[in-house]
Amino acid sequence: MKVVRFEQTINGRPYIIEVSAVGHDRWRADIARKGGGTTALMPFYGTTPNEAADLLSGWLTRAAAPSHSR
């Protein structure tokens, strides 16, 4: 199985996103753990590795954004 890895810094934290082919024009993105394997986070799907990684990255950007007290 082909796996594509993306290393990104999101909101100051490093992430490794692993994207794997799961079908014709179907890719699944997960956050990779340091010791191997992936996290329990819901995977994100796209038609290309970049699209799947971008969807996960966008969600992480919103979810990990610092909260602002009012």
C-alpha positions as CSV (number, residue, x, y, z in Angstrom):
1,M,0.0,0.0,0.0
2,K,1.4,3.4,-0.9
3,V,1.7,5.9,1.9
4,V,2.4,9.6,1.5
5,R,3.7,11.6,4.5
6,F,3.3,15.3,5.1
7,E,5.1,17.1,7.9
8,Q,3.3,20.3,8.9
9,T,3.4,22.8,11.8
10,I,-0.1,23.8,12.8
11,N,-0.7,26.5,15.4
12,G,3.0,26.0,16.5
13,R,2.7,22.2,16.9
14,P,4.4,19.7,14.6
15,Y,2.2,17.0,13.0
16,I,3.0,14.1,10.6
17,I,0.0,13.3,8.4
18,E,0.0,10.0,6.7
19,V,-2.2,9.5,3.6
20,S,-2.8,6.1,2.2
21,A,-4.7,4.8,-0.8
22,V,-7.9,3.0,0.1
23,G,-9.4,2.7,-3.4
24,H,-9.4,4.2,-6.9
25,D,-9.2,8.0,-6.4
26,R,-9.8,7.5,-2.7
27,W,-7.2,8.5,-0.1
28,R,-7.4,8.5,3.7
29,A,-5.4,11.0,5.9
30,D,-4.6,10.2,9.5
31,I,-2.2,11.8,12.1
32,A,0.8,9.5,12.6
33,R,2.1,8.6,16.0
34,K,5.8,8.9,16.8
35,G,6.0,5.1,17.6
36,G,4.1,4.1,14.5
37,G,0.4,3.6,13.7
38,T,-2.2,6.3,13.7
39,T,-4.3,8.1,16.2
40,A,-7.9,7.4,17.0
41,L,-8.9,10.7,15.3
42,M,-11.5,10.3,12.6
43,P,-9.8,10.0,9.2
44,F,-10.3,12.5,6.4
45,Y,-10.9,11.3,2.8
46,G,-10.1,13.0,-0.5
47,T,-9.6,12.1,-4.2
48,T,-5.8,12.8,-4.0
49,P,-3.2,12.6,-1.2
50,N,-2.9,16.4,-1.1
51,E,-6.7,16.9,-0.9
52,A,-7.0,14.4,2.0
53,A,-4.1,16.0,3.9
54,D,-5.5,19.5,3.3
55,L,-8.8,18.5,4.8
56,L,-7.2,17.1,7.9
57,S,-4.8,20.0,8.2
58,G,-7.7,22.5,7.9
59,W,-9.6,20.7,10.6
60,L,-6.5,20.6,12.9
61,T,-6.0,24.4,12.3
62,R,-9.5,25.1,13.5
63,A,-9.6,22.5,16.3
64,A,-6.1,23.3,17.7
65,A,-6.5,27.1,17.4
66,P,-5.9,28.9,20.7
67,S,-9.2,29.9,22.3
68,H,-9.7,33.6,23.1
69,S,-11.5,34.6,26.3
70,R,-13.9,37.4,26.0
